[in-house]
Amino acid sequence: MTHQTDRLLLAPPQQPDVERYFEIFSDPDTNLFNPSGPLKSFTDALEIFSKNLLHWQEHDFGSWTIRLKSSPAHIIGFGGLSYKKYGNDLKLNLGYRFDKNHWGKGYATELAKYAIDFGFNTISKNEIWAMVRPANTVSIKVLEKSGMLLADELDDVPGDVKSLVFKAAR
């Protein structure tokens, strides 16, 4: 089922989308704050993308493909809600990654606000979490504009500063 915001079309991913997934997630610019860095191989992309598809099969929601209503044939990013380990705890995580050619236009905030509303009002969740590296000030602003509040820190990258953990509660 496709969902819509003012400017975006959000749809469950399909297997052929893995090529676009690899293009976006292997770009060093889209991974500036990712401690693991960009995806290094198409095989890695296939493995992670398969887990995303499995999440959809198991939960009937997950990370959507993101397209512009004005250009529906082209995927500009991936994002949404999925379960993720925060240390030893499994939490409903808001995540997104956009093609760098679509940065600075408010799409991440538009997606984040929709995903939070979807989490609370469509799938009836009480909490939504997001993790961000402290230097990623743009994503921090997206989370704040989306109504999320700084809730904690998580020591998830050995030998580096702790990640910031944001939370939205119903």
Residue, then its C-alpha position, 0 to 999 in steps of 0.5 A: m500500500t502506498h502512503q502519501t505526504d504533501r510531496l512524497l510517495l511512500a511504498p513498501p520496497q520491492q526486490p528490484d529497488v535493491e539497485r537504488y538502495f545500493e546507489i544511495f547507501s554506498d555513497p560516501d556523502t550519505n554516510l558521513f556520520n555512519p560509523s560503519g561507512p558506506l556499503k562496500s559491495f552489492t552483496d552487502a546491499l542484498e543482504i541488508f535489503s533482504k532483511n528489510l523485506l523480511h521485516w515487512q513480511e513479519h510486521d507489515f511495515g518497515s522502511w519505505t521507498i521514497r519518491l516525489k509525487s512530481s517524479p514517481a518513477h525515481i526513488i530518492g531515498f528509503g525511510g520509515l519505522s523498523y525494529k532495531k537493537y539499542g544495546n540489548d533492547l529492541k526498539l521501534n526505530l525511525g530511520y532514513r537515508f536520502d540521495k544527496n541530490h535531494w537534501g535540504k528540501g525538507y523531505a526528511t522532516e516530512l517523512a519523519k513526521y509522517a512516520i511518527d504519525f503512522g506509528f502512533n495512529t496506524i500501527s498503535k505504537n506508544e514509543i518511537w526512537a531514533m539514534v543519531r551521531p552527535a556531529n550530525t546536526v542536520s538529522i538532530k534538527v530533523l528529529e527535533k522538528s518532528g517532535m522527538l526529544l533527546a532521551d538518552e545516550l548510547d555507547d554503541v561505537p566503541g572508542d567514540v562519543k556516544s550516540l544521541v537517542f531521541k524519543a517520541a511518545r504518544 
